[in-house]
Amino acid sequence: MEPEPIKGGSVAESTARHLKDLILEGALSPGDLLLPERDLAVQLNVSRPTLRQGIKILEDEGLIVSTPAGRSVASLGSEITDPLIALIASHAEVVDDYLEFRATTERMAARLAAERANDVDRERLTACMERIDRAHEGGVQRQEADADVDLHIAVYEASHNLVVLHTMRALSGMLRQGVIENRELLFSRPETRDQLRAQHRAIYESVMAGKVEEAGDAAEAHIHYTHRALNEIKASEARLQVSLRRLNGGRVSTRKADR
């Protein structure tokens, strides 16, 4: 089927507007490479000079950047990496605020996803859940953690709320890096991994079944569990450090470790 020509306003402006819409709705993600110019012009059914004009509009607005590999979507909003995040991560009470925010937002996203998800969304959700299951059964913690984040993003996409999608996509960069949540510690504990997998399945199944209230409850319960588990891990680590300091006199005395 021949692509429909872009119409409305100047063709270059319409081309730029079409690409903006793709970025806004999440079809184009930060870092995505655009097709080569010749192929992209064919795909959009515009001439190459017109395409260049449209791309120039987006470059001037900072939405498209040139890279050695070609033109790509700018990284705006892809991750929150401001030094403020390090400050947030160093204050337990602010981390609590972050997880409180996630509990509320995840609940809303899951409820909307259960109500609005279409067949394409359900396929993506299923693929993410299957990845979680494979990584869990194979004991590959990092892959399971990555699939966990991708499942949450799939729920945000299925919510069809653009503010939720772009806000939580930005926060997902922090999740992958463990800036606030120490995900390596979470997934290093078999009992925690089992609980997390069960909770992800509960979110997945309720969204797939269109059970709005159940989806919201499952998503919120998952974040509250994560919060409790992280606090328990931190408390356990703190107790261990105290025990080690007692064992060696805090490394500032002549006491022998085997006293």
C-alpha positions as CSV (number, residue, x, y, z in Angstrom):
1,M,0.0,0.0,0.0
2,E,1.3,3.4,-0.9
3,P,1.8,5.8,2.1
4,E,-0.6,8.7,2.2
5,P,1.0,12.0,1.5
6,I,1.3,14.4,4.4
7,K,-1.1,17.3,4.1
8,G,-1.9,20.5,5.9
9,G,0.2,23.7,6.0
10,S,3.5,23.5,4.2
11,V,4.6,20.0,3.5
12,A,7.8,20.5,5.5
13,E,5.9,21.8,8.5
14,S,3.5,18.9,8.2
15,T,6.4,16.5,8.0
16,A,7.9,18.0,11.2
17,R,4.5,17.9,12.9
18,H,4.0,14.2,12.0
19,L,7.4,13.3,13.5
20,K,6.6,15.4,16.6
21,D,3.4,13.4,17.0
22,L,5.3,10.2,16.8
23,I,7.7,11.4,19.5
24,L,4.9,12.6,21.7
25,E,2.9,9.4,21.5
26,G,6.0,7.3,22.3
27,A,6.2,5.6,18.9
28,L,9.6,7.2,18.6
29,S,11.7,7.0,21.8
30,P,14.7,9.0,22.8
31,G,17.8,7.6,21.1
32,D,15.8,5.9,18.2
33,L,17.6,6.3,14.9
34,L,15.5,7.6,12.0
35,L,15.5,5.7,8.7
36,P,18.1,6.8,6.2
37,E,17.0,9.9,4.4
38,R,16.0,8.2,1.1
39,D,13.9,5.5,2.9
40,L,12.4,8.0,5.3
41,A,11.3,10.3,2.4
42,V,9.6,7.3,0.7
43,Q,8.0,6.2,4.0
44,L,6.5,9.7,4.5
45,N,5.7,10.2,0.8
46,V,7.6,13.5,0.6
47,S,10.6,14.7,-1.4
48,R,14.1,14.5,0.1
49,P,14.5,18.4,0.0
50,T,11.1,18.7,1.8
51,L,12.2,16.1,4.3
52,R,15.4,17.9,5.0
53,Q,13.4,21.1,5.7
54,G,11.1,19.2,8.1
55,I,14.1,17.6,9.9
56,K,15.7,21.0,10.2
57,I,12.7,22.3,12.1
58,L,13.0,19.5,14.6
59,E,16.8,20.0,14.9
60,D,16.2,23.7,15.6
61,E,13.8,22.7,18.4
62,G,16.2,20.2,19.8
63,L,14.0,17.2,19.1
64,I,16.3,15.5,16.5
65,V,20.1,15.4,16.7
66,S,22.8,14.3,14.3
67,T,25.0,11.4,15.4
68,P,27.8,9.4,13.7
69,A,25.2,6.7,13.0
70,G,22.6,9.1,11.6
71,R,19.8,11.3,12.8
72,S,18.2,10.2,16.0
73,V,15.5,11.4,18.5
74,A,17.2,13.6,21.1
75,S,17.6,12.2,24.7
76,L,15.3,14.9,26.2
77,G,13.3,13.4,29.0
78,S,14.7,9.9,28.5
79,E,16.3,9.8,32.0
80,I,16.5,12.0,35.0
81,T,20.2,12.4,35.6
82,D,20.3,15.8,37.3
83,P,22.6,16.0,40.3
84,L,19.5,16.5,42.3
85,I,18.8,12.8,41.9
86,A,22.0,11.9,43.8
87,L,20.8,14.2,46.5
88,I,17.4,12.6,46.6
89,A,19.0,9.1,46.8
90,S,21.1,10.1,49.8
91,H,18.1,11.1,51.9
92,A,15.9,8.3,53.1
93,E,12.8,10.5,53.7
94,V,12.9,11.7,50.1
95,V,13.3,8.2,48.8
96,D,10.1,7.4,50.7
97,D,8.4,10.3,48.9
98,Y,9.6,8.9,45.6
99,L,8.2,5.5,46.3
100,E,5.0,7.0,47.6
101,F,4.7,8.9,44.2
102,R,5.4,5.6,42.3
103,A,2.7,3.8,44.3
104,T,0.1,6.4,43.3
105,T,1.2,6.6,39.7
106,E,1.5,2.9,39.2
107,R,-2.0,2.4,40.5
108,M,-3.4,4.9,38.1
109,A,-1.4,3.6,35.1
110,A,-2.5,0.0,35.8
111,R,-6.1,1.0,36.1
112,L,-6.0,2.9,32.9
113,A,-4.2,0.1,31.2
114,A,-6.8,-2.4,32.3
115,E,-9.5,-0.1,30.8
116,R,-7.7,1.0,27.6
117,A,-5.2,-1.7,26.5
118,N,-5.6,-2.9,22.9
119,D,-4.3,-6.1,21.2
120,V,-1.0,-4.5,20.4
121,D,-0.5,-3.4,24.1
122,R,-1.5,-6.9,25.3
123,E,1.1,-8.5,23.0
124,R,3.8,-6.3,24.4
125,L,2.7,-7.0,28.0
126,T,2.8,-10.7,27.3
127,A,6.2,-10.6,25.8
128,C,7.5,-8.8,28.9
129,M,5.9,-11.2,31.3
130,E,7.4,-14.1,29.3
131,R,10.8,-12.5,29.6
132,I,10.4,-12.2,33.4
133,D,9.4,-15.9,33.6
134,R,12.4,-17.1,31.5
135,A,14.9,-15.0,33.4
136,H,13.4,-16.0,36.8
137,E,13.5,-19.7,36.0
138,G,17.1,-19.3,34.6
139,G,18.2,-17.4,37.6
140,V,19.5,-14.5,35.5
141,Q,18.9,-11.6,37.9
142,R,19.9,-8.7,35.7
143,Q,17.7,-9.9,32.8
144,E,14.8,-10.3,35.2
145,A,15.4,-6.8,36.6
146,D,15.5,-5.3,33.1
147,A,12.3,-7.2,32.1
148,D,10.7,-6.0,35.3
149,V,11.3,-2.3,34.2
150,D,10.1,-3.1,30.7
151,L,6.8,-4.6,32.0
152,H,6.1,-1.4,33.9
153,I,6.9,0.7,30.8
154,A,4.5,-1.5,28.8
155,V,1.8,-0.8,31.4
156,Y,2.5,3.0,31.1
157,E,2.1,2.6,27.3
158,A,-1.1,0.7,27.6
159,S,-2.5,3.4,29.9
160,H,-2.5,5.7,26.8
161,N,-1.8,8.7,29.1
162,L,1.1,10.6,27.5
163,V,2.0,12.4,30.7
164,V,2.2,9.2,32.7
165,L,4.2,7.5,29.9
166,H,6.9,10.2,29.5
167,T,7.2,10.9,33.2
168,M,7.6,7.3,34.1
169,R,9.9,6.5,31.1
170,A,12.2,9.2,32.5
171,L,12.1,7.6,35.9
172,S,12.8,4.2,34.4
173,G,16.3,5.2,33.7
174,M,16.8,5.6,37.5
175,L,15.3,2.1,38.0
176,R,17.6,0.4,35.6
177,Q,20.7,2.1,37.2
178,G,19.5,1.4,40.7
179,V,20.0,5.1,41.6
180,I,17.3,5.0,44.2
181,E,16.2,1.4,44.4
182,N,19.1,-1.1,44.9
183,R,17.6,-3.6,42.5
184,E,20.7,-5.8,42.6
185,L,20.0,-6.4,46.3
186,L,16.3,-6.9,45.7
187,F,16.9,-9.6,43.0
188,S,19.7,-11.3,44.9
189,R,17.3,-12.7,47.4
190,P,15.4,-15.7,46.1
191,E,12.3,-15.1,48.3
192,T,12.1,-11.5,47.2
193,R,12.5,-12.5,43.5
194,D,9.6,-15.0,43.9
195,Q,7.4,-12.4,45.5
196,L,8.2,-9.8,42.8
197,R,7.5,-12.3,40.0
198,A,4.1,-13.2,41.6
199,Q,3.2,-9.5,41.9
200,H,4.2,-8.8,38.3
201,R,2.0,-11.7,37.2
202,A,-0.9,-10.3,39.3
203,I,-0.6,-6.9,37.6
204,Y,-0.2,-8.5,34.1
205,E,-3.2,-10.9,34.5
206,S,-5.6,-8.2,35.9
207,V,-4.6,-5.8,33.1
208,M,-5.1,-8.5,30.5
209,A,-8.5,-9.4,31.9
210,G,-9.6,-5.7,32.0
211,K,-10.1,-5.8,35.8
212,V,-9.6,-2.2,36.6
213,E,-9.7,-2.2,40.4
214,E,-7.7,-5.4,40.7
215,A,-5.0,-4.0,38.4
216,G,-4.8,-0.8,40.5
217,D,-4.7,-2.8,43.8
218,A,-2.0,-5.2,42.4
219,A,0.2,-2.3,41.2
220,E,0.0,-0.3,44.4
221,A,0.6,-3.4,46.5
222,H,3.7,-4.2,44.4
223,I,5.3,-0.8,45.1
224,H,4.5,-1.0,48.8
225,Y,6.1,-4.5,49.0
226,T,9.2,-3.2,47.2
227,H,9.4,-0.3,49.7
228,R,9.2,-2.7,52.6
229,A,11.7,-5.1,51.1
230,L,14.2,-2.3,50.5
231,N,13.9,-1.0,54.0
232,E,14.4,-4.5,55.4
233,I,17.5,-5.0,53.2
234,K,18.9,-1.6,54.3
235,A,18.2,-2.4,58.0
236,S,19.9,-5.8,57.6
237,E,22.9,-4.2,55.9
238,A,23.2,-1.6,58.7
239,R,23.1,-4.3,61.4
240,L,25.8,-6.2,59.6
241,Q,28.0,-3.2,59.4
242,V,27.6,-2.6,63.2
243,S,28.5,-6.2,63.9
244,L,31.6,-5.9,61.7
245,R,32.7,-2.7,63.5
246,R,32.2,-4.4,66.8
247,L,34.4,-7.3,65.6
248,N,37.4,-5.2,64.7
249,G,37.0,-2.2,67.1
250,G,35.9,0.1,64.3
251,R,39.5,-0.3,62.9
252,V,40.7,2.4,65.3
253,S,41.7,0.2,68.3
254,T,44.4,-2.5,68.9
255,R,41.7,-5.0,69.8
256,K,42.2,-8.4,68.2
257,A,39.3,-9.8,66.1
258,D,39.5,-13.1,67.8
259,R,39.3,-11.8,71.4
